[in-house]
Amino acid sequence: MALPPSADAPSAETARVIAATQQWLERAVIGLNLCPFAKAVHVKQQIRYVVYPGDDAQECLALLRTELKELAAADPEVRDTTLLVAPHAWPDFLVFNDFLDQADRVLRKAKLDGVLQIASFHPQFQFADSAPDAISNYTNRAPFPTLHLLREASIDRAVQAFPNAESIFEKNIETLERLGHAGWEAMGLRSTKDSS
């Protein structure tokens, strides 16, 4: 007789989203060294993955508020950062970009500005002065709309340990230009929205 799944067990959809996000993290962010600080927290399993299954901005903001407070209260040796992934929300990058102002307001209202910060990734991320298909946009592209909750103290420590941290962005652009679109796709890093 089969036992019912545990209430804590992720759904198949949640597991798929987390697996795709982890693959992107391992192959692009760590594999291409787009963020030299990501490998340590990944190896130490200090990243919390949270999937918001809906598409309602207010519900996602409520979840964001909870996750910000939990991250601030957590032991950094156990949970250093959180990736809040919303696979069904904000298919349009410009709408997602507008939503980020609301996310930052939640951070400030929680009085966590200066303690935590929010970085963002999106399958259709586009820098203001770039063409939609410019490879430079891929520095901030992820399989799904994602809010990355980071500790300011962790960023400060990482920057101190990494010489010339301000050059990371330029180095990432050079890396992606060498790789090109074909190289990105050869790594299995096509947007899951594009490949579904």
C-alpha positions in Angstrom: 0.0 0.0 0.0 1.5 3.3 -1.0 1.7 6.1 1.5 0.3 9.5 0.7 3.0 12.1 -0.1 4.3 14.1 2.8 2.7 17.5 3.3 6.3 18.9 3.2 7.1 17.2 -0.1 7.2 19.6 -3.0 4.7 19.2 -5.9 6.1 17.9 -9.2 5.7 21.4 -10.6 7.7 23.0 -7.7 10.4 20.3 -8.0 10.7 21.0 -11.7 11.0 24.7 -11.2 13.6 24.3 -8.5 15.6 21.8 -10.6 15.6 24.2 -13.6 16.6 27.1 -11.3 19.4 25.0 -9.8 20.6 24.0 -13.2 20.8 27.6 -14.3 22.6 28.5 -11.1 25.1 25.7 -11.6 25.7 26.1 -15.3 25.4 29.8 -15.8 25.9 31.7 -12.6 28.6 29.3 -11.2 29.7 27.6 -14.3 30.4 30.8 -16.2 31.5 32.5 -13.0 28.9 35.3 -13.5 28.8 35.7 -9.7 32.0 34.6 -8.0 30.2 34.6 -4.6 27.5 32.1 -5.6 29.5 28.9 -5.4 30.2 28.9 -1.7 26.6 29.3 -0.6 25.5 26.7 -3.2 28.1 24.1 -2.0 27.3 24.8 1.6 23.5 24.4 0.8 22.8 27.8 2.3 20.3 28.8 -0.5 16.6 28.5 0.2 14.4 28.0 -2.9 10.8 29.2 -2.7 8.4 28.8 -5.5 5.3 31.0 -5.7 2.9 29.0 -7.9 0.4 31.8 -8.6 0.3 35.0 -10.7 -1.1 37.6 -8.2 1.3 40.4 -7.3 -0.2 41.0 -3.9 0.0 37.4 -2.9 3.6 37.3 -4.1 4.4 40.5 -2.1 3.0 38.8 1.0 5.2 35.8 0.5 8.1 38.1 -0.2 7.5 39.9 3.2 7.5 36.5 5.0 10.6 35.4 3.2 12.5 38.6 4.0 11.7 38.4 7.7 12.6 34.7 7.8 15.9 35.3 6.0 16.8 38.2 8.4 16.0 36.0 11.4 17.8 32.9 10.1 21.3 31.9 11.0 23.5 32.9 8.0 25.4 29.6 8.4 22.2 27.8 7.7 20.4 30.1 5.3 22.5 32.9 3.6 20.2 33.7 0.7 16.8 33.0 -0.8 15.6 32.6 -4.4 11.9 33.4 -4.7 10.9 32.0 -8.1 7.5 32.9 -9.7 7.2 30.7 -12.8 3.6 31.8 -13.7 3.9 35.5 -12.9 5.1 38.4 -15.0 5.7 36.9 -18.4 6.3 40.5 -19.6 9.7 41.8 -18.4 8.5 45.4 -18.3 5.6 44.5 -16.0 8.0 42.6 -13.8 10.4 45.5 -13.8 7.6 47.8 -12.5 6.8 45.2 -9.8 10.3 45.5 -8.5 9.4 49.0 -7.1 6.7 47.3 -5.0 9.1 44.6 -3.8 11.6 47.3 -2.7 8.8 49.1 -0.8 8.1 45.8 1.1 11.8 45.6 2.0 11.7 49.2 3.3 8.4 48.8 5.2 9.9 45.7 6.9 12.7 47.9 8.0 15.2 45.6 6.4 16.7 48.1 4.0 20.4 48.0 4.7 20.1 44.5 6.1 18.9 42.7 3.0 18.6 43.6 -0.7 16.6 42.3 -3.6 18.2 41.4 -6.9 16.1 40.3 -9.9 16.3 37.9 -12.8 13.8 37.3 -15.7 13.7 35.1 -18.8 13.3 38.2 -21.0 15.6 40.6 -19.0 16.7 43.6 -21.1 19.1 46.4 -20.3 17.6 49.8 -21.1 19.9 50.5 -24.1 20.2 47.0 -25.5 18.4 45.1 -28.2 16.1 42.3 -26.9 18.4 39.6 -28.2 21.7 41.1 -27.1 23.8 38.5 -25.4 24.6 41.0 -22.6 21.1 40.7 -21.3 21.8 37.1 -20.4 23.8 38.2 -17.3 20.4 38.7 -15.7 18.3 36.1 -17.4 17.0 33.1 -15.5 14.5 30.4 -16.4 11.7 32.2 -14.5 11.0 35.5 -12.9 13.1 35.4 -9.7 13.7 37.6 -6.7 17.1 37.0 -5.1 17.1 38.0 -1.4 20.6 38.8 -0.2 22.2 39.7 3.0 24.1 43.0 2.9 26.7 41.7 5.3 27.4 38.7 3.0 27.8 41.0 0.0 30.2 43.2 2.0 32.3 40.2 3.0 32.3 38.8 -0.6 33.4 42.1 -2.1 36.2 42.4 0.4 37.4 39.0 -0.5 37.2 39.5 -4.2 39.6 42.0 -5.7 38.2 44.4 -8.3 34.5 43.4 -7.6 33.4 46.4 -9.6 34.8 44.7 -12.8 32.5 41.7 -12.5 29.8 43.2 -14.7 32.3 44.0 -17.6 33.9 40.6 -17.2 30.4 38.9 -17.4 29.6 40.8 -20.7 33.0 39.7 -22.2 32.3 36.1 -21.1 28.9 36.0 -22.7 30.1 37.7 -25.9 32.7 34.9 -26.2 30.0 32.3 -25.5 27.3 33.7 -27.8 23.7 32.5 -28.1 24.8 29.2 -29.5 27.1 28.5 -26.6 24.3 29.5 -24.1 21.9 27.1 -25.7 24.5 24.3 -26.0 24.8 24.5 -22.2 21.1 23.7 -22.0 20.3 27.2 -20.8 17.5 28.2 -23.0 14.7 29.9 -21.2 12.2 27.3 -20.0 9.4 29.6 -21.3 11.0 29.5 -24.8 11.5 25.8 -24.8 8.2 24.7 -23.5 
